[in-house]
Amino acid sequence: MNVYFLRHASAGTSRPNPILDAKRPLDKEGLEQCWMVAQLLNAVDVPFDVIVSSPLKRALQTASRVANEIGHDSPISVAKELSPGASLADFRRLLHKHSGQENVMFVGHNPNLTQFLSATIGDASVRLRKSAIARVDMSMHRPTLQWLVGPNLLSRFYGSVVKSSRRKTSRK
C-alpha cells in the first residue's frame, strides 16, 4: 500500500472565526499549486484507488482539482478524521479502513497532517508546506518515506519546463 499525504494548497490568510475559516477557498496561487501537484502525479503515473479529504473547503477544493487533473473518476471521500482537530488515533482508524487498497491519497491540514505523516514513518521530523505531497510505502516491515515534494521544488521544476519549451526569438 502506498499512502500519499497532500497538504491543501494556498488559501490566503486564516480567519479568526472558525466557521468562516472552514469555508475559506483556495486563492490564485493555490489553484496553480493544484495544477503543479497534478502534473507531478501524472508524471509518476499513479492510479489512485481513493482520494480522502478533510471536509474543509480548501482541502476539498485541493482534492477535487488534483483529482480532476489526473483523471480520477471516483468521488472524493470526505473524512472528519482529516479535519484540523483530528487525533492520531482517528487517523489510524481511517488508515486501517483503507488498508486493502493500493494507492490512497489523504488531503488535510497542518499541524495534524504533518503529525500523522511523522507518526506513520516512525516519529521522524518532517515539514509539509502548503501543497506539499509525500509518498509513504506501507508494504515494507516498517513504513518508509519514498519522497516528499514541496511547493518550491514544484514551481522550480515547472518553471524550468516552461522556460525550456519556449521558442527562442531575437529582439532586434
C-alpha positions in Angstrom: 0.0 0.0 0.0 1.2 3.5 -0.9 -0.1 6.4 1.1 0.1 9.9 -0.2 -0.1 12.9 2.2 -1.1 16.1 0.4 -1.4 19.3 2.4 -4.1 21.6 1.0 -2.9 24.3 -1.4 -2.7 28.0 -0.6 -5.9 29.6 0.7 -4.8 33.0 1.8 -4.8 34.2 5.4 -6.6 32.2 8.0 -9.7 33.8 9.6 -10.2 34.1 13.4 -13.7 32.9 13.2 -13.5 29.0 12.8 -16.8 28.9 10.9 -15.7 31.4 8.3 -12.2 29.8 8.2 -13.7 26.4 7.4 -15.2 28.0 4.3 -12.0 29.6 3.1 -11.4 28.8 -0.6 -8.1 28.4 -2.5 -6.6 31.6 -3.8 -5.0 32.1 -7.2 -1.6 30.6 -6.0 -3.4 27.6 -4.6 -5.1 26.9 -7.9 -1.7 26.9 -9.6 -0.3 24.7 -6.9 -3.0 22.1 -7.5 -2.2 22.0 -11.2 1.5 21.5 -10.4 0.8 18.7 -8.0 -1.4 17.0 -10.6 1.4 17.3 -13.2 3.8 15.6 -10.8 1.3 12.8 -10.2 0.7 12.4 -13.9 4.4 12.2 -14.5 4.7 9.3 -12.0 1.5 7.8 -13.3 -0.3 6.9 -10.0 -3.7 5.4 -10.3 -5.4 6.2 -7.0 -8.0 3.8 -5.6 -9.4 6.5 -3.3 -8.8 10.2 -2.5 -9.9 11.1 1.0 -10.2 14.8 2.1 -10.9 16.8 5.1 -14.4 18.4 5.0 -13.0 21.9 5.0 -13.4 23.8 1.7 -9.8 24.4 0.9 -8.9 20.7 1.3 -11.9 19.6 -0.7 -11.0 22.0 -3.5 -7.4 20.8 -3.5 -8.5 17.2 -3.6 -11.1 17.8 -6.4 -8.8 19.9 -8.6 -6.0 17.4 -8.4 -8.4 14.5 -8.9 -9.8 16.2 -12.0 -6.4 16.9 -13.5 -5.2 13.3 -13.0 -8.4 11.8 -14.4 -9.6 10.3 -11.1 -13.2 9.3 -11.8 -14.4 8.2 -8.4 -15.9 10.8 -6.0 -13.7 12.3 -3.3 -14.3 10.7 0.1 -14.8 13.1 3.0 -13.4 12.2 6.4 -13.6 14.2 9.6 -10.5 12.3 10.7 -8.5 14.7 8.5 -10.1 17.8 10.0 -7.7 20.2 11.8 -8.8 18.9 15.3 -8.5 15.2 14.5 -6.3 13.0 16.6 -3.7 10.4 15.6 -6.0 7.6 16.8 -8.7 9.0 14.4 -6.2 8.9 11.6 -5.0 5.4 12.4 -8.6 4.2 12.2 -9.0 5.9 8.8 -5.7 4.4 7.6 -6.8 0.9 8.7 -10.2 1.4 6.9 -8.3 1.8 3.6 -5.5 -0.8 4.2 -6.7 -3.1 1.5 -6.2 -0.5 -1.3 -3.0 0.0 -3.4 -2.8 3.8 -3.6 -4.6 6.2 -1.2 -4.3 10.0 -1.0 -5.1 11.9 2.2 -5.7 15.6 1.8 -5.6 17.7 5.0 -4.1 20.4 7.1 -1.2 21.3 9.3 -0.3 20.6 12.0 -2.1 17.3 12.2 -1.3 16.0 8.7 2.4 16.5 9.4 2.0 14.8 12.7 0.2 11.9 11.0 3.0 11.6 8.4 5.7 11.8 11.1 4.0 9.1 13.3 3.5 6.8 10.2 7.2 6.8 9.3 8.4 6.4 12.9 8.3 9.8 14.5 10.7 11.4 12.0 10.7 15.2 11.8 9.1 16.3 8.5 7.5 19.6 7.3 4.6 19.8 4.9 4.2 23.2 3.4 1.0 24.1 1.6 0.6 21.9 -1.5 3.5 19.6 -0.4 3.0 15.9 -1.2 4.7 12.9 0.4 4.6 9.2 -0.6 4.9 6.5 2.1 5.4 2.9 1.2 3.4 0.8 3.7 4.2 -2.6 2.2 7.5 -3.0 3.9 8.0 -4.1 7.5 8.3 -0.5 8.5 6.6 2.3 6.6 9.1 4.2 4.5 9.1 7.7 3.2 9.8 7.3 -0.5 9.7 11.0 -1.4 8.4 14.4 -0.3 8.0 17.3 -2.8 7.3 20.8 -1.6 5.9 23.8 -3.5 9.3 25.4 -4.1 10.6 22.3 -6.0 7.3 22.0 -7.9 7.4 25.7 -9.0 11.1 25.5 -9.9 10.6 22.3 -11.9 7.5 23.6 -13.7 9.2 27.0 -14.3 12.3 25.3 -15.9 10.0 23.1 -18.2 8.0 26.2 -19.3 11.2 28.2 -20.0 12.9 25.5 -21.9 9.9 24.8 -24.1 9.5 28.3 -25.3 10.9 29.2 -28.8 13.9 31.4 -28.7 13.5 34.6 -30.7 15.8 37.5 -31.0 14.6 41.0 -30.5 16.4 43.3 -32.9 
